[in-house]
Every structure is written in structure tokens, then in C-alpha cells.
Amino acid sequence: MSEKESCPTPERHPAHMCQLKHEGRIEEIDKHSARPQFVCNRCRAKADSEGYLCNPRPL
């Protein structure tokens, strides 16, 4: 995982999009990004909930 994609506090959230991507858990990524409302300012992943992103902002 690159510096840009790595989460600064992974101990707080084992299921952030960047971690799911790193682990190749595509089905979970799809499940949590079906209707994205937020984007991560760090890795640019999109998710339905800000809880799945390291540095979220609304789309």
C-alpha cells in the first residue's frame, strides 16, 4: 500500500476502503460504495458512509 493509500490510524478502523482495497476485498468495497455520498481526501475512494474513509468529505 502506498503512503497516499495507507490509513494514518488503521487501529481505529479495520474496514476502511483503503484497507479493503489493499487486501483485495472487492465484494466488500462494492457493498459499501453502491451509493457513494463521501470521498476520501487521502486516497480518493468513495463510500456510502464516511465511516469507511480515513479523511472523508461529502461528494
Contact map, one row per residue, 1 for C-alpha under 8 A:
11101100000000000000010000000000000000000000000000000000000
11111100000000000000000000000000000000000000000000000000000
11111100000000000000000000000000000000000000000000000000000
01111100000000000000000000000000000000000110000000000000000
11111110000000000100000000000000000000000110000000000000000
11111111000000000110000000000000000000000010000000000000000
00001111110000000110000000000000000000000000000000000100000
00000111110000000000000000000000000000000000000000000100000
00000011111110000000000000000000000000000000000000000100000
00000011111111000000000000000000000000000000000000000000000
00000000111111000000000000000000000000000000000000000000000
00000000111111000000000000000000000000000000000000000000000
00000000111111110000000000000000000000000000000000010000000
00000000011111110010000000000000000000000000000000000000000
00000000000011111011000000000000000000000000000000010000000
00000000000011111111000000000000000000000000000000111100000
00000000000000111111100000001000000000000000111000011000000
00001110000000011111110000000000000000000010100000001000000
00000110000001111111111000000000000000000000000000000000000
00000000000000111111111111011000000000000000000000000000000
00000000000000001111111111001000000000000000000000000000000
10000000000000000111111110000000000000000000000000000000000
00000000000000000011111110000000000000000000000000000000000
00000000000000000001111111000000000000000000000000000000000
00000000000000000001111111111000000000000000000000000000000
00000000000000000001100111111100000000000000000000000000000
00000000000000000000000011111110000000000000000000000000000
00000000000000000001000011111111000000000000000000000000000
00000000000000001001100011111111100000000000000000000000000
00000000000000000000000001111111110000000000000000000000000
00000000000000000000000000111111110000000000000000000000000
00000000000000000000000000011111111100000000001110010000000
00000000000000000000000000001111111100000000011100000000000
00000000000000000000000000000111111100000000001100000000000
00000000000000000000000000000001111110000000001100000000000
00000000000000000000000000000001111111100000011110000000001
00000000000000000000000000000000001111100000011111000000011
00000000000000000000000000000000000111110000011111000001111
00000000000000000000000000000000000111111001111001001001111
00000000000000000000000000000000000001111111110000001111100
00000000000000000000000000000000000000111111000000000111100
00011000000000000000000000000000000000011111000000000110000
00011100000000000100000000000000000000011111100000000000000
00000000000000000000000000000000000000111111110000000000000
00000000000000001100000000000000000000110011111000001000000
00000000000000001000000000000000100111110001111100001000000
00000000000000001000000000000001111111100000111111011000000
00000000000000000000000000000001111111000000011111010000000
00000000000000000000000000000001000111000000001111111000000
00000000000000000000000000000000000011100000001111111001100
00000000000000010000000000000000000000000000000011111100000
00000000000010111000000000000001000000000000001111111100000
00000000000000011100000000000000000000110000111011111111000
00000011100000010000000000000000000000011100000000111111000
00000000000000000000000000000000000000011100000000001111100
00000000000000000000000000000000000001111000000001001111110
00000000000000000000000000000000000001111000000001000011111
00000000000000000000000000000000000011100000000000000001111
00000000000000000000000000000000000111100000000000000000111
